[in-house]
Amino acid sequence: MRYAEVLLNYAEAKQELGTFNDVDWSKTVGALRARAGISDGANVLPTKVDTYLKNTFFPGISNPVMLEIRRERQGS
């Protein structure tokens, strides 16, 4: 199992439990984005739904945080 998968599993589980916060985001999704050289959105939870991502790939998900976690999972 890759470390990225472990981080995304942790992030998704915490989000499903309703205990995911900015610190968790920075340590999981933010760390993956920073490693990839992406600084935008690495330290703050998303607040807006990416409508393209939602409509095209995840029509059943309307939570912006879960959508971004799923986006990261597709790229890992």
PyMOL Python script that loads the backbone (N, CA, C, O; Angstrom):
from pymol import cmd

cmd.read_pdbstr("""\
ATOM      1  N   MET A   1       0.855  -1.170   0.000  1.00  0.00           N
ATOM      2  CA  MET A   1       0.000   0.000   0.000  1.00  0.00           C
ATOM      3  C   MET A   1       0.906   1.239   0.000  1.00  0.00           C
ATOM      4  O   MET A   1       1.876   1.317   0.753  1.00  0.00           O
ATOM      5  N   ARG A   2       0.571   2.182  -0.844  1.00  0.00           N
ATOM      6  CA  ARG A   2       1.356   3.419  -0.934  1.00  0.00           C
ATOM      7  C   ARG A   2       0.953   4.387   0.170  1.00  0.00           C
ATOM      8  O   ARG A   2      -0.178   4.376   0.655  1.00  0.00           O
ATOM      9  N   TYR A   3       1.916   5.227   0.553  1.00  0.00           N
ATOM     10  CA  TYR A   3       1.673   6.204   1.608  1.00  0.00           C
ATOM     11  C   TYR A   3       0.549   7.170   1.230  1.00  0.00           C
ATOM     12  O   TYR A   3      -0.243   7.559   2.088  1.00  0.00           O
ATOM     13  N   ALA A   4       0.471   7.555  -0.027  1.00  0.00           N
ATOM     14  CA  ALA A   4      -0.600   8.453  -0.479  1.00  0.00           C
ATOM     15  C   ALA A   4      -1.962   7.820  -0.221  1.00  0.00           C
ATOM     16  O   ALA A   4      -2.900   8.507   0.183  1.00  0.00           O
ATOM     17  N   GLU A   5      -2.073   6.534  -0.448  1.00  0.00           N
ATOM     18  CA  GLU A   5      -3.334   5.834  -0.213  1.00  0.00           C
ATOM     19  C   GLU A   5      -3.684   5.831   1.275  1.00  0.00           C
ATOM     20  O   GLU A   5      -4.851   5.982   1.635  1.00  0.00           O
ATOM     21  N   VAL A   6      -2.698   5.664   2.128  1.00  0.00           N
ATOM     22  CA  VAL A   6      -2.925   5.705   3.578  1.00  0.00           C
ATOM     23  C   VAL A   6      -3.448   7.082   3.985  1.00  0.00           C
ATOM     24  O   VAL A   6      -4.411   7.181   4.745  1.00  0.00           O
ATOM     25  N   LEU A   7      -2.815   8.142   3.480  1.00  0.00           N
ATOM     26  CA  LEU A   7      -3.254   9.504   3.811  1.00  0.00           C
ATOM     27  C   LEU A   7      -4.679   9.756   3.336  1.00  0.00           C
ATOM     28  O   LEU A   7      -5.476  10.353   4.059  1.00  0.00           O
ATOM     29  N   LEU A   8      -5.003   9.312   2.142  1.00  0.00           N
ATOM     30  CA  LEU A   8      -6.350   9.520   1.605  1.00  0.00           C
ATOM     31  C   LEU A   8      -7.388   8.683   2.344  1.00  0.00           C
ATOM     32  O   LEU A   8      -8.513   9.140   2.544  1.00  0.00           O
ATOM     33  N   ASN A   9      -7.034   7.472   2.750  1.00  0.00           N
ATOM     34  CA  ASN A   9      -7.948   6.660   3.552  1.00  0.00           C
ATOM     35  C   ASN A   9      -8.256   7.353   4.873  1.00  0.00           C
ATOM     36  O   ASN A   9      -9.407   7.403   5.307  1.00  0.00           O
ATOM     37  N   TYR A  10      -7.215   7.885   5.505  1.00  0.00           N
ATOM     38  CA  TYR A  10      -7.380   8.605   6.771  1.00  0.00           C
ATOM     39  C   TYR A  10      -8.274   9.830   6.581  1.00  0.00           C
ATOM     40  O   TYR A  10      -9.194  10.062   7.366  1.00  0.00           O
ATOM     41  N   ALA A  11      -8.003  10.607   5.542  1.00  0.00           N
ATOM     42  CA  ALA A  11      -8.784  11.816   5.272  1.00  0.00           C
ATOM     43  C   ALA A  11     -10.246  11.471   5.010  1.00  0.00           C
ATOM     44  O   ALA A  11     -11.146  12.120   5.541  1.00  0.00           O
ATOM     45  N   GLU A  12     -10.474  10.472   4.208  1.00  0.00           N
ATOM     46  CA  GLU A  12     -11.844  10.092   3.875  1.00  0.00           C
ATOM     47  C   GLU A  12     -12.591   9.581   5.107  1.00  0.00           C
ATOM     48  O   GLU A  12     -13.760   9.914   5.306  1.00  0.00           O
ATOM     49  N   ALA A  13     -11.932   8.783   5.924  1.00  0.00           N
ATOM     50  CA  ALA A  13     -12.567   8.264   7.139  1.00  0.00           C
ATOM     51  C   ALA A  13     -12.926   9.397   8.100  1.00  0.00           C
ATOM     52  O   ALA A  13     -14.033   9.430   8.637  1.00  0.00           O
ATOM     53  N   LYS A  14     -11.987  10.328   8.316  1.00  0.00           N
ATOM     54  CA  LYS A  14     -12.261  11.456   9.204  1.00  0.00           C
ATOM     55  C   LYS A  14     -13.394  12.320   8.655  1.00  0.00           C
ATOM     56  O   LYS A  14     -14.221  12.809   9.424  1.00  0.00           O
ATOM     57  N   GLN A  15     -13.441  12.512   7.353  1.00  0.00           N
ATOM     58  CA  GLN A  15     -14.515  13.299   6.743  1.00  0.00           C
ATOM     59  C   GLN A  15     -15.857  12.593   6.927  1.00  0.00           C
ATOM     60  O   GLN A  15     -16.856  13.236   7.252  1.00  0.00           O
ATOM     61  N   GLU A  16     -15.885  11.295   6.725  1.00  0.00           N
ATOM     62  CA  GLU A  16     -17.124  10.528   6.903  1.00  0.00           C
ATOM     63  C   GLU A  16     -17.613  10.590   8.352  1.00  0.00           C
ATOM     64  O   GLU A  16     -18.818  10.591   8.603  1.00  0.00           O
ATOM     65  N   LEU A  17     -16.676  10.643   9.304  1.00  0.00           N
ATOM     66  CA  LEU A  17     -17.037  10.733  10.721  1.00  0.00           C
ATOM     67  C   LEU A  17     -17.435  12.141  11.146  1.00  0.00           C
ATOM     68  O   LEU A  17     -18.002  12.339  12.221  1.00  0.00           O
ATOM     69  N   GLY A  18     -17.129  13.125  10.287  1.00  0.00           N
ATOM     70  CA  GLY A  18     -17.458  14.507  10.600  1.00  0.00           C
ATOM     71  C   GLY A  18     -16.455  15.184  11.516  1.00  0.00           C
ATOM     72  O   GLY A  18     -16.771  16.186  12.156  1.00  0.00           O
ATOM     73  N   THR A  19     -15.250  14.641  11.580  1.00  0.00           N
ATOM     74  CA  THR A  19     -14.220  15.212  12.457  1.00  0.00           C
ATOM     75  C   THR A  19     -13.035  15.779  11.685  1.00  0.00           C
ATOM     76  O   THR A  19     -12.016  16.120  12.285  1.00  0.00           O
ATOM     77  N   PHE A  20     -13.153  15.884  10.387  1.00  0.00           N
ATOM     78  CA  PHE A  20     -12.061  16.386   9.542  1.00  0.00           C
ATOM     79  C   PHE A  20     -11.963  17.900   9.675  1.00  0.00           C
ATOM     80  O   PHE A  20     -12.980  18.593   9.640  1.00  0.00           O
ATOM     81  N   ASN A  21     -10.734  18.422   9.830  1.00  0.00           N
ATOM     82  CA  ASN A  21     -10.546  19.868  10.007  1.00  0.00           C
ATOM     83  C   ASN A  21      -9.346  20.357   9.189  1.00  0.00           C
ATOM     84  O   ASN A  21      -8.733  19.585   8.452  1.00  0.00           O
ATOM     85  N   ASP A  22      -9.018  21.640   9.325  1.00  0.00           N
ATOM     86  CA  ASP A  22      -7.911  22.234   8.560  1.00  0.00           C
ATOM     87  C   ASP A  22      -6.578  21.550   8.828  1.00  0.00           C
ATOM     88  O   ASP A  22      -5.780  21.374   7.907  1.00  0.00           O
ATOM     89  N   VAL A  23      -6.328  21.164  10.059  1.00  0.00           N
ATOM     90  CA  VAL A  23      -5.065  20.495  10.402  1.00  0.00           C
ATOM     91  C   VAL A  23      -4.995  19.145   9.690  1.00  0.00           C
ATOM     92  O   VAL A  23      -3.962  18.791   9.121  1.00  0.00           O
ATOM     93  N   ASP A  24      -6.092  18.396   9.723  1.00  0.00           N
ATOM     94  CA  ASP A  24      -6.125  17.109   9.014  1.00  0.00           C
ATOM     95  C   ASP A  24      -5.909  17.304   7.516  1.00  0.00           C
ATOM     96  O   ASP A  24      -5.193  16.534   6.876  1.00  0.00           O
ATOM     97  N   TRP A  25      -6.536  18.340   6.969  1.00  0.00           N
ATOM     98  CA  TRP A  25      -6.381  18.638   5.544  1.00  0.00           C
ATOM     99  C   TRP A  25      -4.906  18.893   5.209  1.00  0.00           C
ATOM    100  O   TRP A  25      -4.382  18.344   4.240  1.00  0.00           O
ATOM    101  N   SER A  26      -4.249  19.719   6.008  1.00  0.00           N
ATOM    102  CA  SER A  26      -2.839  20.052   5.761  1.00  0.00           C
ATOM    103  C   SER A  26      -1.943  18.822   5.832  1.00  0.00           C
ATOM    104  O   SER A  26      -0.988  18.695   5.066  1.00  0.00           O
ATOM    105  N   LYS A  27      -2.254  17.922   6.753  1.00  0.00           N
ATOM    106  CA  LYS A  27      -1.417  16.733   6.952  1.00  0.00           C
ATOM    107  C   LYS A  27      -1.686  15.620   5.947  1.00  0.00           C
ATOM    108  O   LYS A  27      -0.881  14.698   5.813  1.00  0.00           O
ATOM    109  N   THR A  28      -2.800  15.698   5.246  1.00  0.00           N
ATOM    110  CA  THR A  28      -3.145  14.632   4.306  1.00  0.00           C
ATOM    111  C   THR A  28      -3.152  15.152   2.870  1.00  0.00           C
ATOM    112  O   THR A  28      -2.162  15.014   2.152  1.00  0.00           O
ATOM    113  N   VAL A  29      -4.248  15.737   2.461  1.00  0.00           N
ATOM    114  CA  VAL A  29      -4.380  16.232   1.092  1.00  0.00           C
ATOM    115  C   VAL A  29      -3.359  17.341   0.828  1.00  0.00           C
ATOM    116  O   VAL A  29      -2.751  17.385  -0.242  1.00  0.00           O
ATOM    117  N   GLY A  30      -3.174  18.224   1.790  1.00  0.00           N
ATOM    118  CA  GLY A  30      -2.194  19.304   1.631  1.00  0.00           C
ATOM    119  C   GLY A  30      -0.789  18.774   1.426  1.00  0.00           C
ATOM    120  O   GLY A  30      -0.033  19.295   0.606  1.00  0.00           O
ATOM    121  N   ALA A  31      -0.438  17.728   2.180  1.00  0.00           N
ATOM    122  CA  ALA A  31       0.899  17.126   2.044  1.00  0.00           C
ATOM    123  C   ALA A  31       1.077  16.517   0.654  1.00  0.00           C
ATOM    124  O   ALA A  31       2.144  16.638   0.051  1.00  0.00           O
ATOM    125  N   LEU A  32       0.041  15.869   0.154  1.00  0.00           N
ATOM    126  CA  LEU A  32       0.120  15.281  -1.190  1.00  0.00           C
ATOM    127  C   LEU A  32       0.240  16.349  -2.259  1.00  0.00           C
ATOM    128  O   LEU A  32       1.014  16.212  -3.207  1.00  0.00           O
ATOM    129  N   ARG A  33      -0.534  17.416  -2.098  1.00  0.00           N
ATOM    130  CA  ARG A  33      -0.457  18.513  -3.071  1.00  0.00           C
ATOM    131  C   ARG A  33       0.892  19.210  -3.011  1.00  0.00           C
ATOM    132  O   ARG A  33       1.455  19.553  -4.050  1.00  0.00           O
ATOM    133  N   ALA A  34       1.415  19.424  -1.821  1.00  0.00           N
ATOM    134  CA  ALA A  34       2.724  20.064  -1.679  1.00  0.00           C
ATOM    135  C   ALA A  34       3.809  19.206  -2.325  1.00  0.00           C
ATOM    136  O   ALA A  34       4.706  19.729  -2.986  1.00  0.00           O
ATOM    137  N   ARG A  35       3.727  17.899  -2.136  1.00  0.00           N
ATOM    138  CA  ARG A  35       4.698  16.989  -2.741  1.00  0.00           C
ATOM    139  C   ARG A  35       4.651  17.060  -4.265  1.00  0.00           C
ATOM    140  O   ARG A  35       5.664  16.877  -4.939  1.00  0.00           O
ATOM    141  N   ALA A  36       3.458  17.327  -4.794  1.00  0.00           N
ATOM    142  CA  ALA A  36       3.291  17.430  -6.248  1.00  0.00           C
ATOM    143  C   ALA A  36       3.601  18.830  -6.769  1.00  0.00           C
ATOM    144  O   ALA A  36       3.535  19.075  -7.973  1.00  0.00           O
ATOM    145  N   GLY A  37       3.942  19.762  -5.852  1.00  0.00           N
ATOM    146  CA  GLY A  37       4.270  21.119  -6.268  1.00  0.00           C
ATOM    147  C   GLY A  37       3.052  22.016  -6.418  1.00  0.00           C
ATOM    148  O   GLY A  37       3.133  23.078  -7.036  1.00  0.00           O
ATOM    149  N   ILE A  38       1.933  21.601  -5.863  1.00  0.00           N
ATOM    150  CA  ILE A  38       0.697  22.393  -5.936  1.00  0.00           C
ATOM    151  C   ILE A  38       0.527  23.108  -4.604  1.00  0.00           C
ATOM    152  O   ILE A  38       0.320  22.470  -3.572  1.00  0.00           O
ATOM    153  N   SER A  39       0.614  24.424  -4.629  1.00  0.00           N
ATOM    154  CA  SER A  39       0.494  25.172  -3.378  1.00  0.00           C
ATOM    155  C   SER A  39      -0.916  25.694  -3.149  1.00  0.00           C
ATOM    156  O   SER A  39      -1.296  25.969  -2.011  1.00  0.00           O
ATOM    157  N   ASP A  40      -1.688  25.833  -4.206  1.00  0.00           N
ATOM    158  CA  ASP A  40      -3.047  26.364  -4.079  1.00  0.00           C
ATOM    159  C   ASP A  40      -3.951  25.349  -3.381  1.00  0.00           C
ATOM    160  O   ASP A  40      -4.093  24.217  -3.843  1.00  0.00           O
ATOM    161  N   GLY A  41      -4.555  25.754  -2.275  1.00  0.00           N
ATOM    162  CA  GLY A  41      -5.483  24.896  -1.555  1.00  0.00           C
ATOM    163  C   GLY A  41      -4.841  23.818  -0.722  1.00  0.00           C
ATOM    164  O   GLY A  41      -5.502  22.846  -0.356  1.00  0.00           O
ATOM    165  N   ALA A  42      -3.563  23.966  -0.412  1.00  0.00           N
ATOM    166  CA  ALA A  42      -2.869  22.933   0.352  1.00  0.00           C
ATOM    167  C   ALA A  42      -3.125  23.026   1.850  1.00  0.00           C
ATOM    168  O   ALA A  42      -2.964  22.032   2.558  1.00  0.00           O
ATOM    169  N   ASN A  43      -3.521  24.194   2.352  1.00  0.00           N
ATOM    170  CA  ASN A  43      -3.644  24.351   3.798  1.00  0.00           C
ATOM    171  C   ASN A  43      -5.035  24.707   4.296  1.00  0.00           C
ATOM    172  O   ASN A  43      -5.243  24.818   5.504  1.00  0.00           O
ATOM    173  N   VAL A  44      -5.983  24.888   3.399  1.00  0.00           N
ATOM    174  CA  VAL A  44      -7.323  25.308   3.799  1.00  0.00           C
ATOM    175  C   VAL A  44      -8.364  24.385   3.168  1.00  0.00           C
ATOM    176  O   VAL A  44      -8.280  24.050   1.987  1.00  0.00           O
ATOM    177  N   LEU A  45      -9.333  23.987   3.964  1.00  0.00           N
ATOM    178  CA  LEU A  45     -10.411  23.150   3.444  1.00  0.00           C
ATOM    179  C   LEU A  45     -11.166  23.857   2.320  1.00  0.00           C
ATOM    180  O   LEU A  45     -11.403  25.061   2.409  1.00  0.00           O
ATOM    181  N   PRO A  46     -11.542  23.146   1.279  1.00  0.00           N
ATOM    182  CA  PRO A  46     -12.325  23.758   0.213  1.00  0.00           C
ATOM    183  C   PRO A  46     -13.729  24.099   0.713  1.00  0.00           C
ATOM    184  O   PRO A  46     -14.291  23.383   1.541  1.00  0.00           O
ATOM    185  N   THR A  47     -14.278  25.173   0.215  1.00  0.00           N
ATOM    186  CA  THR A  47     -15.618  25.596   0.628  1.00  0.00           C
ATOM    187  C   THR A  47     -16.608  25.613  -0.529  1.00  0.00           C
ATOM    188  O   THR A  47     -17.816  25.702  -0.308  1.00  0.00           O
ATOM    189  N   LYS A  48     -16.108  25.530  -1.760  1.00  0.00           N
ATOM    190  CA  LYS A  48     -16.982  25.556  -2.932  1.00  0.00           C
ATOM    191  C   LYS A  48     -16.903  24.237  -3.684  1.00  0.00           C
ATOM    192  O   LYS A  48     -15.830  23.650  -3.828  1.00  0.00           O
ATOM    193  N   VAL A  49     -18.035  23.788  -4.153  1.00  0.00           N
ATOM    194  CA  VAL A  49     -18.105  22.559  -4.938  1.00  0.00           C
ATOM    195  C   VAL A  49     -17.615  22.833  -6.345  1.00  0.00           C
ATOM    196  O   VAL A  49     -18.037  23.801  -6.977  1.00  0.00           O
ATOM    197  N   ASP A  50     -16.733  21.989  -6.835  1.00  0.00           N
ATOM    198  CA  ASP A  50     -16.314  22.031  -8.235  1.00  0.00           C
ATOM    199  C   ASP A  50     -17.420  21.343  -9.029  1.00  0.00           C
ATOM    200  O   ASP A  50     -17.526  20.117  -9.022  1.00  0.00           O
ATOM    201  N   THR A  51     -18.233  22.129  -9.705  1.00  0.00           N
ATOM    202  CA  THR A  51     -19.410  21.576 -10.377  1.00  0.00           C
ATOM    203  C   THR A  51     -19.057  20.582 -11.487  1.00  0.00           C
ATOM    204  O   THR A  51     -19.783  19.612 -11.701  1.00  0.00           O
ATOM    205  N   TYR A  52     -17.959  20.816 -12.187  1.00  0.00           N
ATOM    206  CA  TYR A  52     -17.553  19.867 -13.228  1.00  0.00           C
ATOM    207  C   TYR A  52     -17.227  18.511 -12.610  1.00  0.00           C
ATOM    208  O   TYR A  52     -17.687  17.476 -13.092  1.00  0.00           O
ATOM    209  N   LEU A  53     -16.436  18.521 -11.547  1.00  0.00           N
ATOM    210  CA  LEU A  53     -16.058  17.288 -10.868  1.00  0.00           C
ATOM    211  C   LEU A  53     -17.307  16.569 -10.346  1.00  0.00           C
ATOM    212  O   LEU A  53     -17.448  15.357 -10.511  1.00  0.00           O
ATOM    213  N   LYS A  54     -18.188  17.310  -9.731  1.00  0.00           N
ATOM    214  CA  LYS A  54     -19.412  16.727  -9.179  1.00  0.00           C
ATOM    215  C   LYS A  54     -20.290  16.154 -10.278  1.00  0.00           C
ATOM    216  O   LYS A  54     -20.692  14.993 -10.208  1.00  0.00           O
ATOM    217  N   ASN A  55     -20.586  16.943 -11.280  1.00  0.00           N
ATOM    218  CA  ASN A  55     -21.519  16.511 -12.329  1.00  0.00           C
ATOM    219  C   ASN A  55     -20.963  15.398 -13.202  1.00  0.00           C
ATOM    220  O   ASN A  55     -21.708  14.523 -13.644  1.00  0.00           O
ATOM    221  N   THR A  56     -19.653  15.426 -13.454  1.00  0.00           N
ATOM    222  CA  THR A  56     -19.054  14.461 -14.370  1.00  0.00           C
ATOM    223  C   THR A  56     -18.679  13.142 -13.694  1.00  0.00           C
ATOM    224  O   THR A  56     -18.888  12.073 -14.267  1.00  0.00           O
ATOM    225  N   PHE A  57     -18.131  13.208 -12.487  1.00  0.00           N
ATOM    226  CA  PHE A  57     -17.589  12.004 -11.865  1.00  0.00           C
ATOM    227  C   PHE A  57     -18.317  11.549 -10.595  1.00  0.00           C
ATOM    228  O   PHE A  57     -18.430  10.349 -10.347  1.00  0.00           O
ATOM    229  N   PHE A  58     -18.805  12.485  -9.799  1.00  0.00           N
ATOM    230  CA  PHE A  58     -19.392  12.140  -8.502  1.00  0.00           C
ATOM    231  C   PHE A  58     -20.733  12.834  -8.287  1.00  0.00           C
ATOM    232  O   PHE A  58     -20.843  13.679  -7.398  1.00  0.00           O
ATOM    233  N   PRO A  59     -21.753  12.502  -9.074  1.00  0.00           N
ATOM    234  CA  PRO A  59     -23.027  13.212  -8.955  1.00  0.00           C
ATOM    235  C   PRO A  59     -23.709  13.031  -7.599  1.00  0.00           C
ATOM    236  O   PRO A  59     -24.559  13.844  -7.234  1.00  0.00           O
ATOM    237  N   GLY A  60     -23.365  12.008  -6.859  1.00  0.00           N
ATOM    238  CA  GLY A  60     -23.990  11.758  -5.567  1.00  0.00           C
ATOM    239  C   GLY A  60     -23.324  12.461  -4.402  1.00  0.00           C
ATOM    240  O   GLY A  60     -23.795  12.349  -3.270  1.00  0.00           O
ATOM    241  N   ILE A  61     -22.232  13.189  -4.648  1.00  0.00           N
ATOM    242  CA  ILE A  61     -21.495  13.849  -3.568  1.00  0.00           C
ATOM    243  C   ILE A  61     -21.627  15.360  -3.722  1.00  0.00           C
ATOM    244  O   ILE A  61     -21.349  15.904  -4.791  1.00  0.00           O
ATOM    245  N   SER A  62     -22.046  16.028  -2.672  1.00  0.00           N
ATOM    246  CA  SER A  62     -22.179  17.487  -2.728  1.00  0.00           C
ATOM    247  C   SER A  62     -21.291  18.195  -1.713  1.00  0.00           C
ATOM    248  O   SER A  62     -21.313  19.423  -1.629  1.00  0.00           O
ATOM    249  N   ASN A  63     -20.512  17.443  -0.943  1.00  0.00           N
ATOM    250  CA  ASN A  63     -19.601  18.027   0.038  1.00  0.00           C
ATOM    251  C   ASN A  63     -18.289  18.397  -0.651  1.00  0.00           C
ATOM    252  O   ASN A  63     -17.638  17.522  -1.221  1.00  0.00           O
ATOM    253  N   PRO A  64     -17.882  19.674  -0.615  1.00  0.00           N
ATOM    254  CA  PRO A  64     -16.671  20.078  -1.332  1.00  0.00           C
ATOM    255  C   PRO A  64     -15.398  19.397  -0.825  1.00  0.00           C
ATOM    256  O   PRO A  64     -14.481  19.151  -1.608  1.00  0.00           O
ATOM    257  N   VAL A  65     -15.330  19.095   0.456  1.00  0.00           N
ATOM    258  CA  VAL A  65     -14.148  18.427   1.004  1.00  0.00           C
ATOM    259  C   VAL A  65     -14.053  17.000   0.470  1.00  0.00           C
ATOM    260  O   VAL A  65     -12.990  16.569   0.023  1.00  0.00           O
ATOM    261  N   MET A  66     -15.164  16.274   0.518  1.00  0.00           N
ATOM    262  CA  MET A  66     -15.151  14.890   0.025  1.00  0.00           C
ATOM    263  C   MET A  66     -14.864  14.852  -1.472  1.00  0.00           C
ATOM    264  O   MET A  66     -14.169  13.951  -1.943  1.00  0.00           O
ATOM    265  N   LEU A  67     -15.383  15.803  -2.216  1.00  0.00           N
ATOM    266  CA  LEU A  67     -15.082  15.857  -3.646  1.00  0.00           C
ATOM    267  C   LEU A  67     -13.583  16.010  -3.893  1.00  0.00           C
ATOM    268  O   LEU A  67     -13.028  15.355  -4.776  1.00  0.00           O
ATOM    269  N   GLU A  68     -12.936  16.861  -3.127  1.00  0.00           N
ATOM    270  CA  GLU A  68     -11.488  17.067  -3.307  1.00  0.00           C
ATOM    271  C   GLU A  68     -10.688  15.846  -2.868  1.00  0.00           C
ATOM    272  O   GLU A  68      -9.667  15.524  -3.476  1.00  0.00           O
ATOM    273  N   ILE A  69     -11.137  15.172  -1.830  1.00  0.00           N
ATOM    274  CA  ILE A  69     -10.464  13.932  -1.419  1.00  0.00           C
ATOM    275  C   ILE A  69     -10.582  12.905  -2.538  1.00  0.00           C
ATOM    276  O   ILE A  69      -9.612  12.218  -2.859  1.00  0.00           O
ATOM    277  N   ARG A  70     -11.762  12.800  -3.126  1.00  0.00           N
ATOM    278  CA  ARG A  70     -11.952  11.852  -4.233  1.00  0.00           C
ATOM    279  C   ARG A  70     -11.125  12.253  -5.450  1.00  0.00           C
ATOM    280  O   ARG A  70     -10.615  11.388  -6.162  1.00  0.00           O
ATOM    281  N   ARG A  71     -10.986  13.558  -5.698  1.00  0.00           N
ATOM    282  CA  ARG A  71     -10.142  14.025  -6.804  1.00  0.00           C
ATOM    283  C   ARG A  71      -8.695  13.548  -6.585  1.00  0.00           C
ATOM    284  O   ARG A  71      -8.048  13.042  -7.503  1.00  0.00           O
ATOM    285  N   GLU A  72      -8.216  13.718  -5.369  1.00  0.00           N
ATOM    286  CA  GLU A  72      -6.845  13.304  -5.045  1.00  0.00           C
ATOM    287  C   GLU A  72      -6.684  11.795  -5.185  1.00  0.00           C
ATOM    288  O   GLU A  72      -5.642  11.317  -5.633  1.00  0.00           O
ATOM    289  N   ARG A  73      -7.702  11.056  -4.805  1.00  0.00           N
ATOM    290  CA  ARG A  73      -7.626   9.597  -4.904  1.00  0.00           C
ATOM    291  C   ARG A  73      -7.483   9.160  -6.364  1.00  0.00           C
ATOM    292  O   ARG A  73      -6.782   8.189  -6.652  1.00  0.00           O
ATOM    293  N   GLN A  74      -8.137   9.862  -7.278  1.00  0.00           N
ATOM    294  CA  GLN A  74      -8.037   9.511  -8.695  1.00  0.00           C
ATOM    295  C   GLN A  74      -6.622   9.722  -9.227  1.00  0.00           C
ATOM    296  O   GLN A  74      -6.178   9.019 -10.135  1.00  0.00           O
ATOM    297  N   GLY A  75      -5.924  10.694  -8.655  1.00  0.00           N
ATOM    298  CA  GLY A  75      -4.585  11.006  -9.147  1.00  0.00           C
ATOM    299  C   GLY A  75      -3.483  10.232  -8.458  1.00  0.00           C
ATOM    300  O   GLY A  75      -2.336  10.248  -8.904  1.00  0.00           O
ATOM    301  N   SER A  76      -3.821   9.553  -7.373  1.00  0.00           N
ATOM    302  CA  SER A  76      -2.745   8.876  -6.622  1.00  0.00           C
ATOM    303  C   SER A  76      -2.447   7.503  -7.160  1.00  0.00           C
ATOM    304  O   SER A  76      -1.573   6.812  -6.639  1.00  0.00           O
TER     305      SER A  76
END
""", "prot")
cmd.dss("prot")
cmd.show_as("cartoon", "prot")
cmd.util.cbc("prot")
cmd.orient("prot")
